[in-house]
Amino acid sequence: MYEKRFFIDVQGTLIDDIAKKPIKGACEFIKYLNNNNIPYVVITNNSKHKSEDFIEELKQKGFDIKNYIDPFYILKEVLKTKKIAAFGTDKFLEVLKQMGYQLDFKDFDSLIVSIRQDYTNEDYAKMIECAFKTDDLIAMHGTSTYSKEGKRYPGVGAIMSMIKFAVNKDYETVGKPSFEFYEKARKLIDLDFKNITVISDDMIGDLLGAKALKMKTNLVLSGKTKSKEEIVNTLDKKDLPDKIFNDMSEILASLKKGEI
C-alpha cells in the first residue's frame, strides 16, 4: 500500500476564491494521485449546493475525484428534528427543504447556521434570539474566515463562537473540523488518522482539528491565509503546520520528490 494518503480541502486549496478556477497544480495533483493509486478524500465544507451537483461542478473544472465528502453527507445524523430555524444562502436553505426540513422561525426545535457573505447585525440578532429558544445549536461547519472576492468575512466557526458567548450555550459542528466529519472521511479510505496528511488553507478551521487527531498538516497560502506570519505567530509550537506551501503545484513537486 502506498505510503502517502491525503484529505484535500477545496475552496482556497483546489479552487481559488475569486474566479472559482483551479489553482496552479491542483488538477495535476488529483490526476497524479489517481494515476499512482494514492488514497485520498476531497473534504469540503460545501453548503451551497447539493453534494452531487458540487461533485459534478468540480468534475467540469477538471477534477476527476474518486472520494468526496461534505457536511450534507452526515447532516441527518446530527440534525434529527424536522422543524428548524436556519441561516445561510438561499441555495443552502433550498437544499435543506429538498432534504425534508421545515423552516420555521417561530416554532422550531433546532438552530442551524451556515455561511453567507452579506450577514448583517440584524441577522446576528435573529440568530441570538433563536439560540435563546433552543438548546440544539448546530454549525454547518467550523470555518474561521470566509473568503469572497478577495475579502475575508467571519466564518461559521467565528459566528457560532459569538453566539455561544452571547447565550452561554455550546453548539455541535457538522462539517470540518468535527471528529464525526473526519471519521466518516477516514472510513472512505479505511486508514488510521496518523497515516493521513490534510491539505488546507484554513489553519484554524481545518488543520487544528486534524492535528488533534494526530494527522499531519500541510497549510497552503493560496486561499484565505495570505502569509505564514498571519498564522505561525499566533500558534503554540505544538500546533504549527507540519509544512507550508504556496499552492498545490509546490505540494505536487514535493510529493514527486518523496519529501511528503
Secondary structure, DSSP 8 states (H G I E B T S, - for coil): --S--EEE--BTTTB-TTT--B-TTHHHHHHHHHHTT--EEEE----SS-HHHHHHHHHHTT---SSEE-GGGTHHHH---SEEEEES-HHHHHHHHHTT-EE-SSS-SEEEE---TT--HHHHHHHHHHHHH-S-EEES---SEEEETTEEEE-HHHHHHHHHHHHT---EE-STT-HHHHHHHHHHHT--GGG-EEEES-IIIIIHHHHHTT-EEEEESSSS---HHHHHTTS-GGGS-SEEESSHHHHHHHHHTT--
